[in-house]
Amino acid sequence: MIVGPARQQDIPAFLSLAAEVEHWFGPMVDAPDFHEALENNIRRGTALIASSGPNALGGFSRYPLVTATSADQ
């Protein structure tokens, strides 16, 4: 298993993982603010993904939305 920064191409894997846990944590896949938070965290390098070969095993991104600060812009 390798854990590293998530990239734009990891978004479908994040959404698939989010769909598996929505019944515990609430709606994410269809929530625009989840997508915005995920993209912001990927851009900042604060979203992580664990993978084994081509398979995503888990991921972490701050949600609900973490607002941008002047340092992020």
ZIZICOR-V896223 format. One record per backbone hydrogen bond with DSSP energy under -1.0 kcal/mol. CO is the residue of the C=O (numbers start at 1). NH is the residue of the N-H. E is the energy in kcal/mol with one decimal. If there is no record, write none. Layout:
<<CO NH E> <CO NH E>>
//
This chain:
<<2 51 -2.9> <4 49 -2.6> <7 10 -2.3> <8 11 -1.8> <10 14 -2.3> <11 15 -2.6> <12 16 -2.1> <13 17 -2.5> <14 18 -2.8> <15 19 -2.2> <16 20 -1.1> <18 21 -1.2> <21 24 -1.7> <21 25 -2.3> <22 26 -2.6> <28 31 -1.6> <31 35 -1.7> <32 36 -2.4> <33 37 -2.5> <34 38 -2.8> <35 39 -2.6> <36 40 -2.6> <37 41 -2.6> <38 42 -2.4> <39 43 -2.4> <40 44 -2.2> <41 46 -2.4> <41 47 -1.0> <47 6 -2.9> <48 60 -2.7> <49 4 -2.1> <50 57 -3.3> <50 58 -1.4> <51 2 -2.9> <52 55 -1.8> <55 52 -2.5> <58 50 -3.3> <60 48 -2.7> <69 72 -1.3>>
//
